[in-house]
Amino acid sequence: MSPEEAKGVPRDVQLTVQDAGGRVHLPLQIRLQELRYEPEHDEIALREVPAEALMDGSIWWAIVVFASEIDMPATSLPCS
C-alpha cells in the first residue's frame, strides 16, 4: 500500500508499533520471517535464540522498518 493509500485507512486499524515510552509509531514496512527446524535439530536452533522463541519447530521474528530516524529513532524493541 502506498503512503497515499494508507492516508485513507483510519489510524486505529493501522498496524503500529508502541515504544517503551508509550508513543505510537507508524512503520514504513513490517516483515515477518519464519525459520523451520526439524525436531531433531532443535538444539541447533536453541544455540541462537531463547527456548521460548522455538514453537512447534519454527522460529518467528519481525523486522520493522521506519521511514527515518525522525519517525522512530534507532533502538532495540522487544517483540511481544
C-alpha positions as CSV (number, residue, x, y, z in Angstrom):
1,M,0.0,0.0,0.0
2,S,1.4,3.4,-0.9
3,P,1.6,6.2,1.6
4,E,-1.2,8.0,-0.3
5,E,-3.5,4.9,0.0
6,A,-2.6,4.5,3.7
7,K,-3.8,8.0,4.5
8,G,-7.4,6.8,3.9
9,V,-7.1,4.0,6.4
10,P,-8.2,5.1,9.9
11,R,-5.3,5.2,12.4
12,D,-7.0,2.9,14.8
13,V,-6.9,0.0,12.3
14,Q,-3.4,0.6,11.0
15,L,-0.6,-1.7,12.3
16,T,1.6,0.4,14.6
17,V,4.5,0.0,17.0
18,Q,4.4,1.3,20.5
19,D,7.7,2.1,22.2
20,A,8.5,1.8,25.8
21,G,7.5,5.4,26.5
22,G,4.0,4.7,25.1
23,R,4.5,6.6,21.9
24,V,2.9,5.1,18.8
25,H,4.8,4.9,15.5
26,L,3.6,4.0,12.1
27,P,6.2,1.8,10.4
28,L,7.0,2.0,6.7
29,Q,7.4,-1.8,6.4
30,I,6.9,-4.8,8.7
31,R,8.3,-8.1,7.6
32,L,7.6,-11.5,9.3
33,Q,10.0,-14.3,8.8
34,E,9.8,-17.9,9.8
35,L,12.7,-20.4,10.2
36,R,11.7,-24.0,10.5
37,Y,13.7,-26.8,12.2
38,E,13.2,-30.5,12.2
39,P,12.7,-31.7,15.8
40,E,16.0,-33.5,15.8
41,H,17.8,-30.2,15.2
42,D,16.1,-28.1,18.0
43,E,19.4,-27.9,19.8
44,I,21.0,-26.1,16.9
45,A,18.2,-23.5,16.9
46,L,18.5,-23.0,20.6
47,R,22.1,-22.0,20.3
48,E,21.0,-18.7,18.7
49,V,17.6,-17.9,20.3
50,P,15.9,-18.3,23.7
51,A,14.0,-21.5,24.2
52,E,10.6,-19.7,24.2
53,A,11.3,-18.5,20.6
54,L,11.1,-22.1,19.3
55,M,7.5,-23.1,18.8
56,D,6.5,-26.3,17.0
57,G,9.8,-26.4,15.2
58,S,9.5,-22.8,14.0
59,I,11.2,-19.5,15.0
60,W,9.3,-16.3,14.0
61,W,10.7,-12.8,14.1
62,A,9.6,-9.4,12.9
63,I,11.7,-6.8,11.1
64,V,10.2,-3.3,11.4
65,V,11.4,-0.5,9.1
66,F,10.7,3.1,9.7
67,A,11.0,5.9,7.1
68,S,13.6,7.8,9.1
69,E,15.2,8.5,12.4
70,I,12.6,11.1,12.9
71,D,9.8,8.6,12.6
72,M,11.5,6.2,15.0
73,P,15.0,6.6,16.5
74,A,17.2,3.5,16.1
75,T,16.7,1.3,19.1
76,S,16.1,-2.3,20.0
77,L,12.4,-3.0,20.7
78,P,11.3,-6.3,22.3
79,C,8.7,-8.2,20.3
80,S,5.7,-9.4,22.1
